[in-house]
Amino acid sequence: MGDFETLLTGGHPNSLGNTIAVVETVLQQPERFEELFHCYFSDDEVVRLRVSNAMKRICKERCDLLVPYIGRFLDEITQIDQASTQWTLAQLFLVLEQHMNGQQLRKAKELLTHNLSHHNDWIVLNTTMETLTHWSKTDKRLKHWLVPHLERLSEDTRKSVSARATKMLVKLASILCIFKEIIPLYDF
């Protein structure tokens, strides 16, 4: 298979193009993961969109290929101002959480809380709400930060955003009720 950036170029912007073929190549030749990762720095936003799609597919099959790149995702890829990259990071960080050290997880939370506060793309908001809600189950400070943002987003004019925010609020509320029954003296 040829140069990944060339393979990921062209066609309709919303199509996968040759993404599946690139994923299959990386899964068969893991040493080419770096080449795919480097395509995040393409000038072509369609290439970057397809790289994000490929990363999610590879993560489902071989999460271990992404683990050595967690630091680079946090330091380099987070700087890409493209919605598809940001929503992919929210999804990848959720899967990669168990492989992150404390500093990496803090940095991922900082990025996602920033995105939830400042981003307007509905997919970025929805994926970020999912990940932050999951993390807030074990992070009291994050939970306290998240609830007012979910309340704000529950009033968003976009139905998918408001519905997701409401669903996340219900999820957090049910978790609080369960914990209060188990540990009634704990300060929630």
Phi, psi and omega per residue, in radians:
M1 nan 2.468 -3.067
G2 -1.363 -2.816 3.141
D3 -1.031 2.172 -3.075
F4 -1.070 -0.714 -3.112
E5 -1.078 -0.713 3.104
T6 -1.124 -0.743 3.139
L7 -1.134 -0.520 -3.104
L8 -1.579 0.017 -3.118
T9 -1.618 2.588 2.979
G10 1.560 3.076 -3.103
G11 1.372 -3.097 3.136
H12 -1.149 2.341 -3.082
P13 -1.001 -0.500 -3.129
N14 -1.606 0.044 3.124
S15 -1.576 2.845 3.089
L16 -1.337 -0.321 -3.069
G17 0.999 -2.254 3.132
N18 -1.704 0.390 -3.082
T19 -0.974 -0.799 -3.092
I20 -1.092 -0.726 3.122
A21 -1.110 -0.693 3.110
V22 -1.135 -0.762 3.110
V23 -1.039 -0.821 3.134
E24 -1.044 -0.696 3.111
T25 -1.107 -0.800 -3.137
V26 -1.122 -0.687 3.124
L27 -1.144 -0.574 3.114
Q28 -1.468 -0.473 -3.121
Q29 -2.283 1.297 -3.051
P30 -0.979 -0.410 3.122
E31 -1.123 -0.215 3.129
R32 -1.608 0.046 3.137
F33 -1.002 -0.724 3.135
E34 -1.003 -0.695 3.120
E35 -1.076 -0.754 3.103
L36 -1.147 -0.795 3.132
F37 -0.971 -0.740 -3.122
H38 -1.078 -0.434 3.127
C39 -1.151 -0.271 3.026
Y40 -1.056 -0.367 -3.090
F41 -1.681 0.209 3.081
S42 -1.122 2.618 3.042
D43 -1.320 -0.231 -3.064
D44 -1.621 2.028 -3.105
E45 -1.145 -0.456 3.098
V46 -1.202 -0.690 3.072
V47 -1.058 -0.800 -3.134
R48 -1.103 -0.670 3.079
L49 -1.058 -0.787 -3.124
R50 -1.232 -0.563 3.048
V51 -1.093 -0.753 3.107
S52 -1.045 -0.773 3.116
N53 -1.072 -0.751 3.131
A54 -1.103 -0.710 -3.140
M55 -1.071 -0.746 3.120
K56 -1.100 -0.714 -3.138
R57 -1.177 -0.722 3.120
I58 -1.172 -0.695 3.139
C59 -1.053 -0.644 3.117
K60 -1.162 -0.617 -3.085
E61 -1.574 -0.729 -3.037
R62 -2.484 1.221 3.132
C63 -0.901 -0.584 -3.099
D64 -1.041 -0.423 3.125
L65 -1.238 -0.501 -3.111
L66 -1.504 -0.446 -3.036
V67 -0.936 -0.820 3.135
P68 -1.137 -0.213 -3.100
Y69 -1.764 0.060 -3.105
I70 -0.943 -0.816 3.133
G71 -1.047 -0.701 3.136
R72 -1.251 -0.622 3.040
F73 -1.040 -0.779 -3.088
L74 -1.229 -0.659 -3.063
D75 -1.558 -0.628 -3.019
E76 -1.865 -0.903 -3.013
I77 -1.241 -0.525 3.098
T78 -1.091 -0.340 -3.119
Q79 -1.411 -0.164 -3.121
I80 -1.362 2.096 -3.101
D81 -1.557 1.319 3.122
Q82 -2.554 2.254 -3.056
A83 -0.967 -0.793 -3.081
S84 -1.077 -0.585 3.096
T85 -1.205 -0.757 -3.101
Q86 -1.175 -0.699 3.136
W87 -1.259 -0.544 3.082
T88 -1.152 -0.732 3.118
L89 -1.037 -0.716 3.105
A90 -1.031 -0.723 -3.138
Q91 -1.248 -0.769 -3.131
L92 -1.139 -0.749 -3.114
F93 -1.079 -0.605 3.108
L94 -1.103 -0.769 -3.141
V95 -1.242 -0.636 -3.052
L96 -1.519 -0.031 -3.064
E97 -0.869 -0.806 -3.077
Q98 -1.146 -0.259 3.134
H99 -1.751 -0.033 -3.108
M100 -1.565 2.520 2.979
N101 -1.454 3.057 -3.074
G102 -1.010 -0.756 -3.130
Q103 -1.140 -0.720 3.128
Q104 -1.131 -0.728 3.131
L105 -1.140 -0.716 3.081
R106 -1.050 -0.750 -3.136
K107 -1.150 -0.701 3.096
A108 -1.103 -0.727 3.109
K109 -1.121 -0.694 3.101
E110 -1.067 -0.789 3.130
L111 -1.083 -0.836 -3.061
L112 -1.217 -0.626 3.076
T113 -1.172 -0.644 3.064
H114 -1.088 -0.793 -3.140
N115 -1.089 -0.711 -3.133
L116 -1.177 -0.549 3.135
S117 -1.372 -0.591 -2.935
H118 -2.085 -0.301 -3.083
H119 -1.464 2.665 -3.135
N120 -2.049 -0.165 -3.122
D121 -1.200 2.286 -3.047
W122 -1.139 -0.582 3.136
I123 -1.282 -0.704 3.072
V124 -1.022 -0.802 -3.134
L125 -1.090 -0.795 -3.097
N126 -1.137 -0.809 -3.122
T127 -1.203 -0.623 3.134
T128 -1.194 -0.712 3.074
M129 -1.019 -0.750 -3.137
E130 -1.034 -0.879 -3.084
T131 -1.159 -0.810 -3.126
L132 -1.132 -0.646 3.097
T133 -1.102 -0.769 3.105
H134 -1.035 -0.826 -3.120
W135 -1.170 -0.553 -3.077
S136 -1.248 -0.191 3.079
K137 -1.095 -0.490 -3.112
T138 -2.086 0.145 -3.106
D139 -2.281 1.717 -3.060
K140 -1.057 -0.746 -3.134
R141 -1.081 -0.769 3.112
L142 -1.105 -0.730 -3.136
K143 -1.040 -0.783 3.135
H144 -1.133 -0.621 3.080
W145 -1.215 -0.700 -2.993
L146 -1.252 -0.707 -3.030
V147 -0.941 -0.862 3.135
P148 -1.107 -0.547 3.108
H149 -1.237 -0.675 3.063
L150 -1.152 -0.676 3.092
E151 -1.077 -0.760 3.094
R152 -1.062 -0.822 -3.097
L153 -1.249 -0.382 3.089
S154 -1.162 -0.242 3.099
E155 -1.828 0.147 3.122
D156 -1.070 2.539 -3.118
T157 -1.260 -0.328 3.104
R158 -1.472 2.114 -3.027
K159 -1.019 -0.719 -3.109
S160 -1.111 -0.649 3.139
V161 -1.241 -0.850 -3.111
S162 -1.123 -0.700 3.136
A163 -1.148 -0.739 3.129
R164 -1.129 -0.745 3.132
A165 -1.084 -0.752 3.118
T166 -1.097 -0.754 3.118
K167 -1.065 -0.719 3.136
M168 -1.193 -0.641 3.072
L169 -1.105 -0.743 3.109
V170 -1.101 -0.731 3.129
K171 -1.070 -0.791 3.121
L172 -1.156 -0.681 3.129
A173 -1.113 -0.719 -3.138
S174 -1.185 -0.610 3.090
I175 -1.142 -0.750 3.122
L176 -1.076 -0.736 3.137
C177 -1.096 -0.738 3.129
I178 -1.100 -0.817 -3.126
F179 -1.131 -0.660 -3.130
K180 -1.158 -0.553 3.090
E181 -1.254 -0.669 -3.108
I182 -1.310 -0.776 -3.079
I183 -2.223 1.366 -3.023
P184 -1.120 -0.386 -3.101
L185 -1.586 -0.108 -3.115
Y186 -1.266 2.414 -3.118
D187 -1.441 1.877 3.077
F188 -1.728 nan nan
